[in-house]
Amino acid sequence: MHPPLTLHRHPMCAEVIEEFQKCHLEHPITKFFGECTELKIKLDRCFRQEKALKRKDNFEQSKKLKERLQALRKETAENDS
């Protein structure tokens, strides 16, 4: 199972998504017997890579936010004293 194959949500995987959708359109019966399996595997790998990059970006953003919050708390504690 894969997430919805919308190109705007998965710009990194747009080419593979288009190939996969084309395969499904060109092979309406044999897709059930593994005709598009290799493209599906490529799509899954692409989604994993995309997710890893997003996870890394989110982690970096959370570190920056955490640092800002700690600095703000420290500044607030100093002003209260």
Backbone atoms as SQL, in Angstrom:
CREATE TABLE atoms (id INTEGER PRIMARY KEY, chain TEXT, resi INTEGER, resn TEXT, atom TEXT, x REAL, y REAL, z REAL);
INSERT INTO atoms VALUES
  (1, 'A', 1, 'MET', 'N', 0.843, -1.171, 0.000),
  (2, 'A', 1, 'MET', 'CA', 0.000, 0.000, 0.000),
  (3, 'A', 1, 'MET', 'C', 0.893, 1.239, 0.000),
  (4, 'A', 2, 'HIS', 'N', 0.444, 2.258, -0.658),
  (5, 'A', 2, 'HIS', 'CA', 1.224, 3.480, -0.755),
  (6, 'A', 2, 'HIS', 'C', 0.322, 4.673, -0.476),
  (7, 'A', 3, 'PRO', 'N', 0.915, 5.814, -0.159),
  (8, 'A', 3, 'PRO', 'CA', 0.101, 7.013, 0.059),
  (9, 'A', 3, 'PRO', 'C', -0.517, 7.468, -1.255),
  (10, 'A', 4, 'PRO', 'N', -1.453, 8.402, -1.204),
  (11, 'A', 4, 'PRO', 'CA', -2.046, 8.912, -2.445),
  (12, 'A', 4, 'PRO', 'C', -0.956, 9.423, -3.394),
  (13, 'A', 5, 'LEU', 'N', -1.080, 9.086, -4.650),
  (14, 'A', 5, 'LEU', 'CA', -0.041, 9.405, -5.626),
  (15, 'A', 5, 'LEU', 'C', -0.290, 10.775, -6.261),
  (16, 'A', 6, 'THR', 'N', -0.241, 11.798, -5.452),
  (17, 'A', 6, 'THR', 'CA', -0.395, 13.153, -5.962),
  (18, 'A', 6, 'THR', 'C', 0.990, 13.752, -6.176),
  (19, 'A', 7, 'LEU', 'N', 1.190, 14.325, -7.343),
  (20, 'A', 7, 'LEU', 'CA', 2.509, 14.820, -7.708),
  (21, 'A', 7, 'LEU', 'C', 2.944, 16.003, -6.847),
  (22, 'A', 8, 'HIS', 'N', 2.013, 16.855, -6.459),
  (23, 'A', 8, 'HIS', 'CA', 2.403, 18.035, -5.672),
  (24, 'A', 8, 'HIS', 'C', 2.855, 17.673, -4.260),
  (25, 'A', 9, 'ARG', 'N', 2.435, 16.532, -3.756),
  (26, 'A', 9, 'ARG', 'CA', 2.858, 16.122, -2.407),
  (27, 'A', 9, 'ARG', 'C', 4.164, 15.350, -2.419),
  (28, 'A', 10, 'HIS', 'N', 4.542, 14.832, -3.589),
  (29, 'A', 10, 'HIS', 'CA', 5.755, 14.027, -3.707),
  (30, 'A', 10, 'HIS', 'C', 6.585, 14.490, -4.899),
  (31, 'A', 11, 'PRO', 'N', 7.122, 15.696, -4.836),
  (32, 'A', 11, 'PRO', 'CA', 7.870, 16.215, -5.997),
  (33, 'A', 11, 'PRO', 'C', 9.125, 15.403, -6.322),
  (34, 'A', 12, 'MET', 'N', 9.753, 14.810, -5.325),
  (35, 'A', 12, 'MET', 'CA', 10.948, 14.004, -5.566),
  (36, 'A', 12, 'MET', 'C', 10.632, 12.748, -6.377),
  (37, 'A', 13, 'CYS', 'N', 9.434, 12.245, -6.227),
  (38, 'A', 13, 'CYS', 'CA', 9.066, 10.967, -6.832),
  (39, 'A', 13, 'CYS', 'C', 8.127, 11.135, -8.027),
  (40, 'A', 14, 'ALA', 'N', 8.011, 12.336, -8.541),
  (41, 'A', 14, 'ALA', 'CA', 7.041, 12.613, -9.599),
  (42, 'A', 14, 'ALA', 'C', 7.256, 11.723, -10.825),
  (43, 'A', 15, 'GLU', 'N', 8.492, 11.558, -11.221),
  (44, 'A', 15, 'GLU', 'CA', 8.778, 10.761, -12.416),
  (45, 'A', 15, 'GLU', 'C', 8.366, 9.296, -12.223),
  (46, 'A', 16, 'VAL', 'N', 8.680, 8.747, -11.069),
  (47, 'A', 16, 'VAL', 'CA', 8.349, 7.344, -10.794),
  (48, 'A', 16, 'VAL', 'C', 6.836, 7.178, -10.673),
  (49, 'A', 17, 'ILE', 'N', 6.178, 8.157, -10.074),
  (50, 'A', 17, 'ILE', 'CA', 4.713, 8.103, -9.942),
  (51, 'A', 17, 'ILE', 'C', 4.072, 8.074, -11.326),
  (52, 'A', 18, 'GLU', 'N', 4.538, 8.941, -12.213),
  (53, 'A', 18, 'GLU', 'CA', 3.971, 8.983, -13.564),
  (54, 'A', 18, 'GLU', 'C', 4.191, 7.662, -14.299),
  (55, 'A', 19, 'GLU', 'N', 5.379, 7.089, -14.165),
  (56, 'A', 19, 'GLU', 'CA', 5.663, 5.797, -14.798),
  (57, 'A', 19, 'GLU', 'C', 4.747, 4.707, -14.241),
  (58, 'A', 20, 'PHE', 'N', 4.551, 4.720, -12.926),
  (59, 'A', 20, 'PHE', 'CA', 3.721, 3.716, -12.269),
  (60, 'A', 20, 'PHE', 'C', 2.263, 3.845, -12.716),
  (61, 'A', 21, 'GLN', 'N', 1.757, 5.059, -12.766),
  (62, 'A', 21, 'GLN', 'CA', 0.381, 5.272, -13.199),
  (63, 'A', 21, 'GLN', 'C', 0.207, 4.892, -14.671),
  (64, 'A', 22, 'LYS', 'N', 1.205, 5.195, -15.486),
  (65, 'A', 22, 'LYS', 'CA', 1.164, 4.829, -16.902),
  (66, 'A', 22, 'LYS', 'C', 1.138, 3.310, -17.059),
  (67, 'A', 23, 'CYS', 'N', 1.941, 2.635, -16.260),
  (68, 'A', 23, 'CYS', 'CA', 1.981, 1.171, -16.298),
  (69, 'A', 23, 'CYS', 'C', 0.607, 0.599, -15.950),
  (70, 'A', 24, 'HIS', 'N', -0.037, 1.149, -14.952),
  (71, 'A', 24, 'HIS', 'CA', -1.350, 0.661, -14.548),
  (72, 'A', 24, 'HIS', 'C', -2.391, 0.901, -15.636),
  (73, 'A', 25, 'LEU', 'N', -2.262, 2.036, -16.340),
  (74, 'A', 25, 'LEU', 'CA', -3.204, 2.308, -17.420),
  (75, 'A', 25, 'LEU', 'C', -2.966, 1.403, -18.630),
  (76, 'A', 26, 'GLU', 'N', -1.711, 1.152, -18.937),
  (77, 'A', 26, 'GLU', 'CA', -1.374, 0.336, -20.107),
  (78, 'A', 26, 'GLU', 'C', -1.583, -1.159, -19.881),
  (79, 'A', 27, 'HIS', 'N', -1.565, -1.581, -18.640),
  (80, 'A', 27, 'HIS', 'CA', -1.684, -3.010, -18.321),
  (81, 'A', 27, 'HIS', 'C', -2.787, -3.230, -17.277),
  (82, 'A', 28, 'PRO', 'N', -4.050, -3.025, -17.669),
  (83, 'A', 28, 'PRO', 'CA', -5.136, -3.101, -16.680),
  (84, 'A', 28, 'PRO', 'C', -5.335, -4.490, -16.069),
  (85, 'A', 29, 'ILE', 'N', -4.987, -5.534, -16.788),
  (86, 'A', 29, 'ILE', 'CA', -5.178, -6.890, -16.261),
  (87, 'A', 29, 'ILE', 'C', -3.879, -7.436, -15.691),
  (88, 'A', 30, 'THR', 'N', -2.794, -7.297, -16.451),
  (89, 'A', 30, 'THR', 'CA', -1.533, -7.912, -16.020),
  (90, 'A', 30, 'THR', 'C', -0.904, -7.187, -14.833),
  (91, 'A', 31, 'LYS', 'N', -1.408, -6.003, -14.494),
  (92, 'A', 31, 'LYS', 'CA', -0.894, -5.332, -13.290),
  (93, 'A', 31, 'LYS', 'C', -1.159, -6.187, -12.044),
  (94, 'A', 32, 'PHE', 'N', -2.207, -7.001, -12.108),
  (95, 'A', 32, 'PHE', 'CA', -2.535, -7.871, -10.982),
  (96, 'A', 32, 'PHE', 'C', -1.609, -9.079, -10.889),
  (97, 'A', 33, 'PHE', 'N', -0.860, -9.314, -11.962),
  (98, 'A', 33, 'PHE', 'CA', 0.034, -10.465, -12.001),
  (99, 'A', 33, 'PHE', 'C', 1.503, -10.054, -11.988),
  (100, 'A', 34, 'GLY', 'N', 1.780, -8.825, -11.539),
  (101, 'A', 34, 'GLY', 'CA', 3.157, -8.415, -11.331),
  (102, 'A', 34, 'GLY', 'C', 3.793, -7.604, -12.440),
  (103, 'A', 35, 'GLU', 'N', 3.019, -7.138, -13.377),
  (104, 'A', 35, 'GLU', 'CA', 3.573, -6.376, -14.493),
  (105, 'A', 35, 'GLU', 'C', 4.251, -5.088, -14.024),
  (106, 'A', 36, 'CYS', 'N', 3.696, -4.450, -13.007),
  (107, 'A', 36, 'CYS', 'CA', 4.207, -3.153, -12.545),
  (108, 'A', 36, 'CYS', 'C', 4.955, -3.257, -11.218),
  (109, 'A', 37, 'THR', 'N', 5.325, -4.446, -10.825),
  (110, 'A', 37, 'THR', 'CA', 5.946, -4.664, -9.520),
  (111, 'A', 37, 'THR', 'C', 7.278, -3.933, -9.375),
  (112, 'A', 38, 'GLU', 'N', 8.096, -3.941, -10.413),
  (113, 'A', 38, 'GLU', 'CA', 9.396, -3.271, -10.321),
  (114, 'A', 38, 'GLU', 'C', 9.229, -1.764, -10.116),
  (115, 'A', 39, 'LEU', 'N', 8.243, -1.191, -10.801),
  (116, 'A', 39, 'LEU', 'CA', 7.972, 0.238, -10.603),
  (117, 'A', 39, 'LEU', 'C', 7.456, 0.502, -9.192),
  (118, 'A', 40, 'LYS', 'N', 6.669, -0.424, -8.671),
  (119, 'A', 40, 'LYS', 'CA', 6.158, -0.284, -7.309),
  (120, 'A', 40, 'LYS', 'C', 7.308, -0.300, -6.304),
  (121, 'A', 41, 'ILE', 'N', 8.283, -1.152, -6.544),
  (122, 'A', 41, 'ILE', 'CA', 9.444, -1.223, -5.659),
  (123, 'A', 41, 'ILE', 'C', 10.236, 0.080, -5.734),
  (124, 'A', 42, 'LYS', 'N', 10.424, 0.606, -6.963),
  (125, 'A', 42, 'LYS', 'CA', 11.110, 1.892, -7.128),
  (126, 'A', 42, 'LYS', 'C', 10.344, 3.008, -6.411),
  (127, 'A', 43, 'LEU', 'N', 9.020, 2.958, -6.517),
  (128, 'A', 43, 'LEU', 'CA', 8.178, 3.965, -5.873),
  (129, 'A', 43, 'LEU', 'C', 8.314, 3.895, -4.354),
  (130, 'A', 44, 'ASP', 'N', 8.295, 2.697, -3.811),
  (131, 'A', 44, 'ASP', 'CA', 8.456, 2.525, -2.362),
  (132, 'A', 44, 'ASP', 'C', 9.807, 3.053, -1.888),
  (133, 'A', 45, 'ARG', 'N', 10.852, 2.758, -2.642),
  (134, 'A', 45, 'ARG', 'CA', 12.195, 3.251, -2.279),
  (135, 'A', 45, 'ARG', 'C', 12.234, 4.778, -2.315),
  (136, 'A', 46, 'CYS', 'N', 11.626, 5.339, -3.341),
  (137, 'A', 46, 'CYS', 'CA', 11.606, 6.790, -3.465),
  (138, 'A', 46, 'CYS', 'C', 10.856, 7.415, -2.284),
  (139, 'A', 47, 'PHE', 'N', 9.720, 6.833, -1.926),
  (140, 'A', 47, 'PHE', 'CA', 8.961, 7.355, -0.785),
  (141, 'A', 47, 'PHE', 'C', 9.775, 7.250, 0.507),
  (142, 'A', 48, 'ARG', 'N', 10.514, 6.162, 0.670),
  (143, 'A', 48, 'ARG', 'CA', 11.354, 6.021, 1.861),
  (144, 'A', 48, 'ARG', 'C', 12.431, 7.102, 1.912),
  (145, 'A', 49, 'GLN', 'N', 13.072, 7.354, 0.769),
  (146, 'A', 49, 'GLN', 'CA', 14.099, 8.394, 0.712),
  (147, 'A', 49, 'GLN', 'C', 13.493, 9.767, 0.999),
  (148, 'A', 50, 'GLU', 'N', 12.341, 10.013, 0.425),
  (149, 'A', 50, 'GLU', 'CA', 11.663, 11.285, 0.638),
  (150, 'A', 50, 'GLU', 'C', 11.306, 11.461, 2.116),
  (151, 'A', 51, 'LYS', 'N', 10.810, 10.408, 2.717),
  (152, 'A', 51, 'LYS', 'CA', 10.447, 10.460, 4.131),
  (153, 'A', 51, 'LYS', 'C', 11.676, 10.688, 5.017),
  (154, 'A', 52, 'ALA', 'N', 12.780, 10.046, 4.678),
  (155, 'A', 52, 'ALA', 'CA', 14.018, 10.226, 5.450),
  (156, 'A', 52, 'ALA', 'C', 14.486, 11.680, 5.377),
  (157, 'A', 53, 'LEU', 'N', 14.405, 12.284, 4.200),
  (158, 'A', 53, 'LEU', 'CA', 14.789, 13.692, 4.072),
  (159, 'A', 53, 'LEU', 'C', 13.869, 14.603, 4.869),
  (160, 'A', 54, 'LYS', 'N', 12.575, 14.340, 4.791),
  (161, 'A', 54, 'LYS', 'CA', 11.615, 15.142, 5.558),
  (162, 'A', 54, 'LYS', 'C', 11.868, 14.992, 7.055),
  (163, 'A', 55, 'ARG', 'N', 12.148, 13.755, 7.484),
  (164, 'A', 55, 'ARG', 'CA', 12.411, 13.502, 8.899),
  (165, 'A', 55, 'ARG', 'C', 13.649, 14.276, 9.359),
  (166, 'A', 56, 'LYS', 'N', 14.681, 14.276, 8.522),
  (167, 'A', 56, 'LYS', 'CA', 15.914, 14.986, 8.847),
  (168, 'A', 56, 'LYS', 'C', 15.654, 16.490, 8.937),
  (169, 'A', 57, 'ASP', 'N', 14.918, 17.037, 7.974),
  (170, 'A', 57, 'ASP', 'CA', 14.586, 18.466, 7.996),
  (171, 'A', 57, 'ASP', 'C', 13.770, 18.825, 9.234),
  (172, 'A', 58, 'ASN', 'N', 12.781, 17.991, 9.550),
  (173, 'A', 58, 'ASN', 'CA', 11.956, 18.249, 10.737),
  (174, 'A', 58, 'ASN', 'C', 12.790, 18.201, 12.009),
  (175, 'A', 59, 'PHE', 'N', 13.735, 17.268, 12.070),
  (176, 'A', 59, 'PHE', 'CA', 14.591, 17.161, 13.244),
  (177, 'A', 59, 'PHE', 'C', 15.448, 18.417, 13.389),
  (178, 'A', 60, 'GLU', 'N', 16.007, 18.901, 12.282),
  (179, 'A', 60, 'GLU', 'CA', 16.816, 20.130, 12.326),
  (180, 'A', 60, 'GLU', 'C', 15.972, 21.319, 12.767),
  (181, 'A', 61, 'GLN', 'N', 14.760, 21.413, 12.241),
  (182, 'A', 61, 'GLN', 'CA', 13.877, 22.511, 12.636),
  (183, 'A', 61, 'GLN', 'C', 13.515, 22.423, 14.112),
  (184, 'A', 62, 'SER', 'N', 13.283, 21.219, 14.606),
  (185, 'A', 62, 'SER', 'CA', 12.932, 21.068, 16.016),
  (186, 'A', 62, 'SER', 'C', 14.118, 21.418, 16.916),
  (187, 'A', 63, 'LYS', 'N', 15.352, 21.106, 16.469),
  (188, 'A', 63, 'LYS', 'CA', 16.528, 21.489, 17.252),
  (189, 'A', 63, 'LYS', 'C', 16.646, 23.004, 17.344),
  (190, 'A', 64, 'LYS', 'N', 16.436, 23.687, 16.227),
  (191, 'A', 64, 'LYS', 'CA', 16.502, 25.146, 16.223),
  (192, 'A', 64, 'LYS', 'C', 15.430, 25.743, 17.123),
  (193, 'A', 65, 'LEU', 'N', 14.224, 25.203, 17.050),
  (194, 'A', 65, 'LEU', 'CA', 13.135, 25.691, 17.881),
  (195, 'A', 65, 'LEU', 'C', 13.435, 25.456, 19.361),
  (196, 'A', 66, 'LYS', 'N', 13.966, 24.275, 19.658),
  (197, 'A', 66, 'LYS', 'CA', 14.296, 23.954, 21.048),
  (198, 'A', 66, 'LYS', 'C', 15.364, 24.911, 21.595),
  (199, 'A', 67, 'GLU', 'N', 16.360, 25.212, 20.759),
  (200, 'A', 67, 'GLU', 'CA', 17.405, 26.152, 21.179),
  (201, 'A', 67, 'GLU', 'C', 16.825, 27.546, 21.423),
  (202, 'A', 68, 'ARG', 'N', 15.942, 27.980, 20.532),
  (203, 'A', 68, 'ARG', 'CA', 15.311, 29.295, 20.715),
  (204, 'A', 68, 'ARG', 'C', 14.483, 29.339, 21.991),
  (205, 'A', 69, 'LEU', 'N', 13.741, 28.262, 22.256),
  (206, 'A', 69, 'LEU', 'CA', 12.914, 28.225, 23.462),
  (207, 'A', 69, 'LEU', 'C', 13.774, 28.228, 24.725),
  (208, 'A', 70, 'GLN', 'N', 14.880, 27.480, 24.696),
  (209, 'A', 70, 'GLN', 'CA', 15.767, 27.470, 25.862),
  (210, 'A', 70, 'GLN', 'C', 16.375, 28.846, 26.095),
  (211, 'A', 71, 'ALA', 'N', 16.765, 29.530, 25.034),
  (212, 'A', 71, 'ALA', 'CA', 17.321, 30.873, 25.166),
  (213, 'A', 71, 'ALA', 'C', 16.266, 31.834, 25.710),
  (214, 'A', 72, 'LEU', 'N', 15.044, 31.679, 25.232),
  (215, 'A', 72, 'LEU', 'CA', 13.954, 32.539, 25.703),
  (216, 'A', 72, 'LEU', 'C', 13.659, 32.276, 27.175),
  (217, 'A', 73, 'ARG', 'N', 13.640, 31.014, 27.587),
  (218, 'A', 73, 'ARG', 'CA', 13.413, 30.689, 28.988),
  (219, 'A', 73, 'ARG', 'C', 14.525, 31.231, 29.874),
  (220, 'A', 74, 'LYS', 'N', 15.758, 31.103, 29.401),
  (221, 'A', 74, 'LYS', 'CA', 16.900, 31.614, 30.162),
  (222, 'A', 74, 'LYS', 'C', 16.796, 33.132, 30.305),
  (223, 'A', 75, 'GLU', 'N', 16.436, 33.802, 29.228),
  (224, 'A', 75, 'GLU', 'CA', 16.288, 35.247, 29.268),
  (225, 'A', 75, 'GLU', 'C', 15.161, 35.663, 30.197),
  (226, 'A', 76, 'THR', 'N', 14.064, 34.929, 30.164),
  (227, 'A', 76, 'THR', 'CA', 12.929, 35.219, 31.038),
  (228, 'A', 76, 'THR', 'C', 13.299, 34.997, 32.506),
  (229, 'A', 77, 'ALA', 'N', 14.047, 33.924, 32.774),
  (230, 'A', 77, 'ALA', 'CA', 14.461, 33.618, 34.146),
  (231, 'A', 77, 'ALA', 'C', 15.396, 34.701, 34.667),
  (232, 'A', 78, 'GLU', 'N', 16.274, 35.208, 33.808),
  (233, 'A', 78, 'GLU', 'CA', 17.210, 36.273, 34.225),
  (234, 'A', 78, 'GLU', 'C', 16.465, 37.577, 34.492),
  (235, 'A', 79, 'ASN', 'N', 15.435, 37.854, 33.696),
  (236, 'A', 79, 'ASN', 'CA', 14.683, 39.088, 33.884),
  (237, 'A', 79, 'ASN', 'C', 13.814, 39.033, 35.140),
  (238, 'A', 80, 'ASP', 'N', 13.357, 37.829, 35.501),
  (239, 'A', 80, 'ASP', 'CA', 12.538, 37.668, 36.708),
  (240, 'A', 80, 'ASP', 'C', 13.356, 37.793, 37.971),
  (241, 'A', 81, 'SER', 'N', 14.629, 37.503, 37.901),
  (242, 'A', 81, 'SER', 'CA', 15.483, 37.521, 39.094),
  (243, 'A', 81, 'SER', 'C', 15.907, 38.884, 39.481);
